[in-house]
Amino acid sequence: SLDHLAWQLGLLSGRTPSRSSAFPIHSSDSPRDRERFMRATLDIPCEAVEIIKSLQPHLRGKSMKSDPLWQLNKLCNLDKHVTVGSSHTLIQFKVLREGVTWRSLEDSQELEIFTPIDDDNTEPRFELHPPELIFGKPIDAPGADFWITERQLAAIHSYVSNDVLPRFGPFFPNCPTLADVTREDPSQNSPLQ
């Protein structure tokens, strides 16, 4: 949706945007990235370019990889150049007792619980969390590991829908907002929200 937004912003110039028009997302402010940014936003109004600049993940410094646009860009590049894997789930739980250790096995992990004998003979309690689907880079694909949970994917969707896209609303005063559409037809609510 962000590249479509960039295209629509480019159309505001009155001519067809160039093939390089896009909503750039960069993880650095290197001369190369600045040049690519300029080429991608050449047809976009200056005020909109300033908004896009303010959203760049590299502005978050060390927390850049937790930026939803950085994560979205990483997923987008995986989808274009590798395959986004969704082959396993994350199952989390806590054992509410001391003496818990993990032992790795060849194909999985096993939890060993050593419960010391004590006077009250209490059993350990388990706190289970619902499983989550994980998306990311397949293990056999080149490059650094990357994965996000279903909950993080929903957070990316929410960030783009509720924080990023509304900033560009003033450029399209005659278009309904997402809130207008969902108010008119509740079935249009996103399943990720």
Phi and psi in degrees as GROMACS dihedral restraints (atoms count N, CA, C in turn):
[ dihedral_restraints ]
;  ai    aj    ak    al  type     phi  dphi    fc
    3     4     5     6     1   -70.8    20    10
    4     5     6     7     1   -37.7    20    10
    6     7     8     9     1   -68.4    20    10
    7     8     9    10     1   -34.1    20    10
    9    10    11    12     1   -65.2    20    10
   10    11    12    13     1   -40.3    20    10
   12    13    14    15     1   -59.8    20    10
   13    14    15    16     1   -46.1    20    10
   15    16    17    18     1   -59.8    20    10
   16    17    18    19     1   -40.8    20    10
   18    19    20    21     1   -62.6    20    10
   19    20    21    22     1   -45.8    20    10
   21    22    23    24     1   -64.8    20    10
   22    23    24    25     1   -37.0    20    10
   24    25    26    27     1   -64.4    20    10
   25    26    27    28     1   -38.8    20    10
   27    28    29    30     1   -64.6    20    10
   28    29    30    31     1   -34.5    20    10
   30    31    32    33     1   -64.8    20    10
   31    32    33    34     1   -22.5    20    10
   33    34    35    36     1   -62.9    20    10
   34    35    36    37     1   -18.3    20    10
   36    37    38    39     1   -74.3    20    10
   37    38    39    40     1   -10.9    20    10
   39    40    41    42     1    91.9    20    10
   40    41    42    43     1    -0.7    20    10
   42    43    44    45     1  -131.9    20    10
   43    44    45    46     1   167.6    20    10
   45    46    47    48     1   -71.8    20    10
   46    47    48    49     1   127.1    20    10
   48    49    50    51     1   -62.4    20    10
   49    50    51    52     1   156.3    20    10
   51    52    53    54     1   -72.0    20    10
   52    53    54    55     1   164.5    20    10
   54    55    56    57     1   -63.7    20    10
   55    56    57    58     1   -21.5    20    10
   57    58    59    60     1   -87.4    20    10
   58    59    60    61     1    -1.0    20    10
   60    61    62    63     1   -61.4    20    10
   61    62    63    64     1   130.8    20    10
   63    64    65    66     1  -164.2    20    10
   64    65    66    67     1   170.4    20    10
   66    67    68    69     1   -98.1    20    10
   67    68    69    70     1    96.2    20    10
   69    70    71    72     1   -71.8    20    10
   70    71    72    73     1   142.5    20    10
   72    73    74    75     1  -130.3    20    10
   73    74    75    76     1   113.7    20    10
   75    76    77    78     1  -121.5    20    10
   76    77    78    79     1   146.1    20    10
   78    79    80    81     1   -99.6    20    10
   79    80    81    82     1     5.2    20    10
   81    82    83    84     1  -149.2    20    10
   82    83    84    85     1   169.5    20    10
   84    85    86    87     1  -114.6    20    10
   85    86    87    88     1    38.1    20    10
   87    88    89    90     1   -69.8    20    10
   88    89    90    91     1   159.9    20    10
   90    91    92    93     1   -55.2    20    10
   91    92    93    94     1   -39.0    20    10
   93    94    95    96     1   -62.6    20    10
   94    95    96    97     1   -45.9    20    10
   96    97    98    99     1   -67.7    20    10
   97    98    99   100     1   -36.8    20    10
   99   100   101   102     1   -62.3    20    10
  100   101   102   103     1   -39.8    20    10
  102   103   104   105     1   -67.6    20    10
  103   104   105   106     1   -42.2    20    10
  105   106   107   108     1   -65.3    20    10
  106   107   108   109     1   -37.7    20    10
  108   109   110   111     1   -62.5    20    10
  109   110   111   112     1   -47.2    20    10
  111   112   113   114     1   -61.4    20    10
  112   113   114   115     1   -42.8    20    10
  114   115   116   117     1   -64.6    20    10
  115   116   117   118     1   -39.7    20    10
  117   118   119   120     1   -70.5    20    10
  118   119   120   121     1   -27.9    20    10
  120   121   122   123     1  -109.2    20    10
  121   122   123   124     1    12.1    20    10
  123   124   125   126     1   -55.2    20    10
  124   125   126   127     1   -38.5    20    10
  126   127   128   129     1   -90.2    20    10
  127   128   129   130     1    -3.1    20    10
  129   130   131   132     1   -91.0    20    10
  130   131   132   133     1   139.7    20    10
  132   133   134   135     1   -54.7    20    10
  133   134   135   136     1   142.9    20    10
  135   136   137   138     1   -54.3    20    10
  136   137   138   139     1   -39.5    20    10
  138   139   140   141     1   -63.6    20    10
  139   140   141   142     1   -38.1    20    10
  141   142   143   144     1   -71.2    20    10
  142   143   144   145     1   -36.3    20    10
  144   145   146   147     1   -61.3    20    10
  145   146   147   148     1   -39.2    20    10
  147   148   149   150     1   -64.1    20    10
  148   149   150   151     1   -36.9    20    10
  150   151   152   153     1   -65.2    20    10
  151   152   153   154     1   -45.9    20    10
  153   154   155   156     1   -60.0    20    10
  154   155   156   157     1   -42.2    20    10
  156   157   158   159     1   -59.3    20    10
  157   158   159   160     1   -40.9    20    10
  159   160   161   162     1   -68.3    20    10
  160   161   162   163     1   -16.5    20    10
  162   163   164   165     1   -96.1    20    10
  163   164   165   166     1    -0.2    20    10
  165   166   167   168     1   -65.6    20    10
  166   167   168   169     1   132.0    20    10
  168   169   170   171     1   -58.4    20    10
  169   170   171   172     1   -32.8    20    10
  171   172   173   174     1   -63.1    20    10
  172   173   174   175     1   -18.2    20    10
  174   175   176   177     1   -70.1    20    10
  175   176   177   178     1   -14.0    20    10
  177   178   179   180     1   -86.7    20    10
  178   179   180   181     1    -1.0    20    10
  180   181   182   183     1    63.3    20    10
  181   182   183   184     1  -129.6    20    10
  183   184   185   186     1   -66.3    20    10
  184   185   186   187     1   -20.9    20    10
  186   187   188   189     1   -92.5    20    10
  187   188   189   190     1    15.7    20    10
  189   190   191   192     1   -54.0    20    10
  190   191   192   193     1   -40.7    20    10
  192   193   194   195     1   -70.5    20    10
  193   194   195   196     1   -12.0    20    10
  195   196   197   198     1   -92.8    20    10
  196   197   198   199     1    -2.2    20    10
  198   199   200   201     1   -70.0    20    10
  199   200   201   202     1   129.1    20    10
  201   202   203   204     1   -58.6    20    10
  202   203   204   205     1   -34.6    20    10
  204   205   206   207     1   -71.3    20    10
  205   206   207   208     1   -34.7    20    10
  207   208   209   210     1   -62.3    20    10
  208   209   210   211     1   -45.7    20    10
  210   211   212   213     1   -64.3    20    10
  211   212   213   214     1   -41.3    20    10
  213   214   215   216     1   -61.7    20    10
  214   215   216   217     1   -44.1    20    10
  216   217   218   219     1   -63.0    20    10
  217   218   219   220     1   -40.4    20    10
  219   220   221   222     1   -62.8    20    10
  220   221   222   223     1   -44.9    20    10
  222   223   224   225     1   -63.4    20    10
  223   224   225   226     1   -40.6    20    10
  225   226   227   228     1   -61.5    20    10
  226   227   228   229     1   -44.6    20    10
  228   229   230   231     1   -68.2    20    10
  229   230   231   232     1   -36.7    20    10
  231   232   233   234     1   -62.0    20    10
  232   233   234   235     1   -43.9    20    10
  234   235   236   237     1   -63.7    20    10
  235   236   237   238     1   -34.4    20    10
  237   238   239   240     1   -78.4    20    10
  238   239   240   241     1   -36.8    20    10
  240   241   242   243     1  -112.3    20    10
  241   242   243   244     1   -18.0    20    10
  243   244   245   246     1  -132.2    20    10
  244   245   246   247     1  -120.7    20    10
  246   247   248   249     1  -155.7    20    10
  247   248   249   250     1   138.0    20    10
  249   250   251   252     1   -81.8    20    10
  250   251   252   253     1   119.7    20    10
  252   253   254   255     1   -87.1    20    10
  253   254   255   256     1   145.4    20    10
  255   256   257   258     1  -142.0    20    10
  256   257   258   259     1    56.4    20    10
  258   259   260   261     1   -98.0    20    10
  259   260   261   262     1    -4.3    20    10
  261   262   263   264     1  -148.5    20    10
  262   263   264   265     1   170.1    20    10
  264   265   266   267     1  -118.0    20    10
  265   266   267   268     1   159.1    20    10
  267   268   269   270     1  -102.4    20    10
  268   269   270   271     1   120.1    20    10
  270   271   272   273     1  -117.7    20    10
  271   272   273   274     1   121.7    20    10
  273   274   275   276     1  -118.7    20    10
  274   275   276   277     1   143.6    20    10
  276   277   278   279     1  -155.7    20    10
  277   278   279   280     1   159.6    20    10
  279   280   281   282     1  -116.5    20    10
  280   281   282   283     1   142.3    20    10
  282   283   284   285     1  -103.4    20    10
  283   284   285   286     1   119.7    20    10
  285   286   287   288     1   -90.7    20    10
  286   287   288   289     1    67.5    20    10
  288   289   290   291     1  -169.3    20    10
  289   290   291   292     1   151.3    20    10
  291   292   293   294     1   -77.6    20    10
  292   293   294   295     1   160.4    20    10
  294   295   296   297     1    91.2    20    10
  295   296   297   298     1    25.4    20    10
  297   298   299   300     1   -97.8    20    10
  298   299   300   301     1   131.1    20    10
  300   301   302   303     1  -136.0    20    10
  301   302   303   304     1   157.9    20    10
  303   304   305   306     1  -105.5    20    10
  304   305   306   307     1   143.5    20    10
  306   307   308   309     1  -129.0    20    10
  307   308   309   310     1   120.9    20    10
  309   310   311   312     1   -78.0    20    10
  310   311   312   313     1   138.0    20    10
  312   313   314   315     1  -112.9    20    10
  313   314   315   316     1   174.3    20    10
  315   316   317   318     1   -62.3    20    10
  316   317   318   319     1   -46.6    20    10
  318   319   320   321     1  -106.5    20    10
  319   320   321   322     1    -8.7    20    10
  321   322   323   324     1  -159.8    20    10
  322   323   324   325     1  -167.4    20    10
  324   325   326   327     1  -123.2    20    10
  325   326   327   328     1   150.7    20    10
  327   328   329   330     1  -124.9    20    10
  328   329   330   331     1   141.7    20    10
  330   331   332   333     1  -100.5    20    10
  331   332   333   334     1   125.6    20    10
  333   334   335   336     1  -107.9    20    10
  334   335   336   337     1   132.8    20    10
  336   337   338   339     1  -119.2    20    10
  337   338   339   340     1   118.1    20    10
  339   340   341   342     1  -100.3    20    10
  340   341   342   343     1   114.5    20    10
  342   343   344   345     1  -107.6    20    10
  343   344   345   346     1   112.8    20    10
  345   346   347   348     1   -64.0    20    10
  346   347   348   349     1   145.7    20    10
  348   349   350   351     1   -73.4    20    10
  349   350   351   352     1   126.1    20    10
  351   352   353   354     1  -132.3    20    10
  352   353   354   355     1   174.8    20    10
  354   355   356   357     1   -69.9    20    10
  355   356   357   358     1   -29.2    20    10
  357   358   359   360     1   -92.2    20    10
  358   359   360   361     1    -4.7    20    10
  360   361   362   363     1    49.9    20    10
  361   362   363   364     1    39.0    20    10
  363   364   365   366     1   -80.0    20    10
  364   365   366   367     1   141.7    20    10
  366   367   368   369     1   -85.8    20    10
  367   368   369   370     1   150.6    20    10
  369   370   371   372     1   -67.4    20    10
  370   371   372   373     1   148.1    20    10
  372   373   374   375     1  -107.1    20    10
  373   374   375   376     1   144.8    20    10
  375   376   377   378     1  -112.3    20    10
  376   377   378   379     1   137.8    20    10
  378   379   380   381     1  -115.3    20    10
  379   380   381   382     1   104.0    20    10
  381   382   383   384     1   -90.0    20    10
  382   383   384   385     1   142.8    20    10
  384   385   386   387     1  -111.8    20    10
  385   386   387   388     1   146.5    20    10
  387   388   389   390     1   -61.7    20    10
  388   389   390   391     1   145.0    20    10
  390   391   392   393     1   -67.7    20    10
  391   392   393   394     1   151.5    20    10
  393   394   395   396     1  -127.2    20    10
  394   395   396   397     1   141.5    20    10
  396   397   398   399     1   -74.7    20    10
  397   398   399   400     1   141.3    20    10
  399   400   401   402     1  -116.1    20    10
  400   401   402   403     1   135.0    20    10
  402   403   404   405     1  -114.0    20    10
  403   404   405   406     1   145.4    20    10
  405   406   407   408     1   169.8    20    10
  406   407   408   409     1  -162.9    20    10
  408   409   410   411     1   -78.5    20    10
  409   410   411   412     1   130.2    20    10
  411   412   413   414     1   -59.4    20    10
  412   413   414   415     1   149.7    20    10
  414   415   416   417     1   -57.9    20    10
  415   416   417   418     1   -37.9    20    10
  417   418   419   420     1   -86.2    20    10
  418   419   420   421     1     1.7    20    10
  420   421   422   423     1   -84.1    20    10
  421   422   423   424     1   146.6    20    10
  423   424   425   426     1   -70.0    20    10
  424   425   426   427     1   158.5    20    10
  426   427   428   429     1   105.0    20    10
  427   428   429   430     1   173.5    20    10
  429   430   431   432     1   -70.1    20    10
  430   431   432   433     1   150.7    20    10
  432   433   434   435     1   -61.7    20    10
  433   434   435   436     1   145.9    20    10
  435   436   437   438     1  -155.6    20    10
  436   437   438   439     1   129.5    20    10
  438   439   440   441     1  -154.1    20    10
  439   440   441   442     1   151.5    20    10
  441   442   443   444     1  -137.1    20    10
  442   443   444   445     1   155.6    20    10
  444   445   446   447     1   -88.1    20    10
  445   446   447   448     1   166.8    20    10
  447   448   449   450     1   -57.7    20    10
  448   449   450   451     1   -38.5    20    10
  450   451   452   453     1   -64.3    20    10
  451   452   453   454     1   -40.7    20    10
  453   454   455   456     1   -66.8    20    10
  454   455   456   457     1   -36.5    20    10
  456   457   458   459     1   -62.5    20    10
  457   458   459   460     1   -42.1    20    10
  459   460   461   462     1   -63.6    20    10
  460   461   462   463     1   -36.5    20    10
  462   463   464   465     1   -66.7    20    10
  463   464   465   466     1   -37.0    20    10
  465   466   467   468     1   -62.1    20    10
  466   467   468   469     1   -47.6    20    10
  468   469   470   471     1   -58.3    20    10
  469   470   471   472     1   -45.7    20    10
  471   472   473   474     1   -63.1    20    10
  472   473   474   475     1   -42.7    20    10
  474   475   476   477     1   -61.8    20    10
  475   476   477   478     1   -47.5    20    10
  477   478   479   480     1   -64.8    20    10
  478   479   480   481     1   -45.8    20    10
  480   481   482   483     1   -67.9    20    10
  481   482   483   484     1   -41.8    20    10
  483   484   485   486     1  -100.0    20    10
  484   485   486   487     1   -22.3    20    10
  486   487   488   489     1  -113.7    20    10
  487   488   489   490     1   -41.0    20    10
  489   490   491   492     1   -83.2    20    10
  490   491   492   493     1   -60.4    20    10
  492   493   494   495     1   -57.6    20    10
  493   494   495   496     1   -41.6    20    10
  495   496   497   498     1   -60.0    20    10
  496   497   498   499     1   -24.2    20    10
  498   499   500   501     1   -64.2    20    10
  499   500   501   502     1   -21.4    20    10
  501   502   503   504     1   -99.9    20    10
  502   503   504   505     1     1.2    20    10
  504   505   506   507     1   -53.7    20    10
  505   506   507   508     1   -41.6    20    10
  507   508   509   510     1   -60.2    20    10
  508   509   510   511     1   -20.8    20    10
  510   511   512   513     1   -77.7    20    10
  511   512   513   514     1   -17.0    20    10
  513   514   515   516     1  -130.5    20    10
  514   515   516   517     1    67.4    20    10
  516   517   518   519     1   -64.5    20    10
  517   518   519   520     1   -22.1    20    10
  519   520   521   522     1   -94.8    20    10
  520   521   522   523     1     3.6    20    10
  522   523   524   525     1   -96.6    20    10
  523   524   525   526     1   140.9    20    10
  525   526   527   528     1   -70.1    20    10
  526   527   528   529     1   151.3    20    10
  528   529   530   531     1   -88.3    20    10
  529   530   531   532     1   168.7    20    10
  531   532   533   534     1   -59.3    20    10
  532   533   534   535     1   -38.5    20    10
  534   535   536   537     1   -62.7    20    10
  535   536   537   538     1   -39.3    20    10
  537   538   539   540     1   -62.9    20    10
  538   539   540   541     1   -45.3    20    10
  540   541   542   543     1   -64.6    20    10
  541   542   543   544     1   -46.0    20    10
  543   544   545   546     1   -72.1    20    10
  544   545   546   547     1   -27.3    20    10
  546   547   548   549     1   -68.7    20    10
  547   548   549   550     1   -38.5    20    10
  549   550   551   552     1   -73.5    20    10
  550   551   552   553     1   -37.4    20    10
  552   553   554   555     1  -138.8    20    10
  553   554   555   556     1    93.6    20    10
  555   556   557   558     1   -57.9    20    10
  556   557   558   559     1   -20.4    20    10
  558   559   560   561     1   -69.7    20    10
  559   560   561   562     1   -11.8    20    10
  561   562   563   564     1   -83.2    20    10
  562   563   564   565     1     0.0    20    10
  564   565   566   567     1   -62.1    20    10
  565   566   567   568     1   138.5    20    10
  567   568   569   570     1   -69.6    20    10
  568   569   570   571     1   141.0    20    10
  570   571   572   573     1   -69.2    20    10
  571   572   573   574     1   -14.8    20    10
  573   574   575   576     1   -87.5    20    10
  574   575   576   577     1    -8.3    20    10
